[in-house]
Structures are given as C-alpha cells and as structure tokens.
C-alpha cells in the first residue's frame, strides 16, 4: 500500500468516525438549533473538518440523516437475512426498524420532519420499507403462508403507518412508544395475513 493510499484510508476513517459522532449527537438532541460553530465545539474539531463532509449546515444535516438511515437499513437487513421463514422476516423487519428508531429523540424526529430536504430522505426510507414489506407479502402469498391480499395496498398502508410512527403521531394519539407501535403493527399485520385467518377474499393485483 502506497503512502498516498494510507493517507486516504486514514482520512476516510476519520470522516466515517465523525459522521457516526454527528449521527449520535443529532439523534440525541436534534440538529436545527446547532450552528456549524456549535457542532465544531461539541465534536472538538474545526469547521474546516466539517466542511470536508458537506459545504453547508443544510447539506451536513442531509448527509447525516442519510447516514443514519443507511446504517439502520444495513442492520435491519442483516437481521432479516438470517431467517428463511417469511412471516418471521416480516416480524424481524418491523422489530429491527423499531430498534433502529429507538435512539431517535423527539427533537430529531421533529427537526427531520420540519426540514424539506431531510424529510424527503426519511419519507424515501419509509417508501423503501413499504416496498420491502410488499415483497415479503408477495412471497408469502406465493408460498401459501399468507392469504391472497393486494400486496401493493398493504405495503402502502404499512409505509404510511411507519411514517406516522416516525412523526410521533401514533404516540400522541395512543400513548404507545414507537417500539410498542411497531410491535402492534407487526401483530396486526401478521394476524391479518396468516393463511386461514378470517374470511378469505382474493384481490387482484393492480
């Protein structure tokens, strides 16, 4: 390995560490109230170091939020990958999503929702989660472990519910924690999808 390659690896490692520290800080306290000077002071680094990650505070917030969701998605998929049972995949996926969201303070969720750029990131994540659930449902229907349902509709319902949980809407209305809301969603979803549960009506996929 050349000296240049070694320096690049060290620089990348420092940036990755800084992103992790920013993610943890944002999750705990939100980010809208911070200036770049505040962040530099809290992380004991220079503003020029922060500028190596993004050109402005707005861009930094977007990058850190994207980093949070990327890391969360990787952890969720690692857990899902260890089971072949489709209903268990759904349960594990939602359980892991709840765990990934647990460190997020209300300040972080509110700031993320109030900022157009970061809101687009987390709504895209919710849509991706809906697509993942939709895929599980289609597989379960093909295997006969789930009833014949419209996977697109159920996936959309799940996606909107996930967004509502992330925004704190369900907690305000029901008193449930985010983790409990995800657990209730999993119970409701699997109870309704299980083959032989209730009256079966075949719905054509659109």
N, C-alpha and C positions, 0 to 999 in steps of 0.2 A: 504494500500500500504506500503510495507516494505521500510526501508531506502535505501537499495540497488536498489530497483525499482525506487525510487525517484531520486537517483543519475543518474541512466541510462537514465531516461527521460530528466533530465537536460542536460546531455552530448549530447543526440540525438538532443535536441532542439538547442543547441549551434552549433552543426555541420550543422544542416539544415540552420540556420541563416548565417553561414559562407559560405556555398555553394551558398546561394542567393546573398550574397555580392560579391563573386567571379564571379558569373554569370553576375551580373550587370557591374562589372568592365571590364570583358572580352568583353561583348557586346559593351561597350563604347569605348574601347581602343585596342582591340585585346589582344593577350597573348604571342606571340612568343618572344617579346622583354623583357618580365619580367623574372627575376630570382626569386627563392624562397625567397631570402632576400628582393627583391623589394616588393613582394607580402605581406610578413610579415609586412614590414614597412607601406605599404599602408593600410592594414587592421588592423594595431595596434594589432598584435598578434605575437606569437612566431613561429619560423619554426617548432618546435615540434608539435604545434597545427595543422599546415598544414599537417604534416606527419600523423596525425590521419585520414585525408581524403584520402591520397594517398602516396605511397612510393617514388615518384619522381615527378618532374615537368611535365614530359610527361604523367604520369598516372593521375596527377591532371588535366591537360588540357582535357584529355579524359573524366574524371568524370564530370567536369564542363559542357562540351559541351553536354554530355548525360543528365545532369540535366536540362539544358536549353530546350532540345527537349522534355523531359518528361513533364515538366511544360507546355510547349506550347501545346503539344498534349492533355493534360488534359483540358486546357482552350478551345481548339478548339472543343473537343468532348462534353463539357458541353453546348456549344452554339448550336451545331448540334442537340443535344438530345431534344431540346425544340420544334422542328418542325417535323411534320409527312410528309409534302409535299416534295417529292423527288427533284424536281428542286430547291426548296428553300434550301434543305440540301446542294446541290452542291454549290449554291451561298454563303451560310453562311460559308461552309467549306473553300472555297478559300478566302473569305473576312477575316475570322479569321486567316488563315495562313498568309495573308499579314500583319495583325496587329501584329502577333507574331514575324514576321521578322523585323518589322519597327524599333525596338530599336537597331538592329544589325548594327554596323558600318562597313564600307568597310574594315577596318583593321581586324575586327573579321572574316568576310567572307573570306578574303584572307588568314589569318592565318589558318583558319579551312580547307580550300582547299589545302594549302601547306603541311599540316601535314597528313601523311598517315593514322594514327590512327583516328584522328578526322574527316578526310574526309570520312572514312568508316562509321562513325556514322551518318553524315548528308546525305550521299547517301542512307544509310539504311532507314533514315527517309523519304527521297523522294520516295523510293520504297514503303514504307508503305502508304504514301499519295496516290500514284498511285493505290494501292490495294483498298484503301478506295473509291476513285472515281470510280474505276471499279465496286465495289459492288453497289454503288448508280446507276450506269448506268444499270446494270443488273436488279435491282429492278424497275427502271423507264421503261425499255423495257417491263418487265412482266406486269406492270400496264397499259401500253399503253400510258404513258405520254411522252416517248421518242421513237424516231424512232428505227427501227431494225438496230443496228450497231454492230460492233465487239468490245465488251466491253474491251477485252484484248488489242487490238490495241490502242483504245482511252485512256485507262488507262496508257499504256506505253508512249504515246505521252504527256500526262499530266505530268507524272513523269519526263520525260526529260526536259519539259518546266520549271517545278518547280526547277530542278537542275540549269538550265540556269539562272533563275531569281535570285536564291540564289548566284550564282557565279558572278552576275553583268553583265553577257554577254548581256542581253536584254537592260539594261540601257545604256551600251556603244554604242550599235548599233542603238537604237531607241530614246534615250533621255528620256525614261519613268522612273519614280521612280519604286521601287519594288512594292509598293502598287498599282500603276496605271497598272503595268504589270499584277498583279494578277486580277485586275478588268477587264482588256481586255481579259484575258484568260477565266474568268467566262462568259463574254458576248459572246465570240466566241464559247465556249463550249455549252452553253445553247441554243444559236441561231441555232447551227448545230444539236442539239439533239432533239429539240422540235418536237413532233409528228406533221406531216403535213408540216414541213419546207422543201422546196426544193423537189427534186426527190428522192423517197424512193427506196432503193435497199437493199434487205435482204442479210446479210452477215453471213455465217455460223461461229459459234464459233469454234475455234481450240481446 
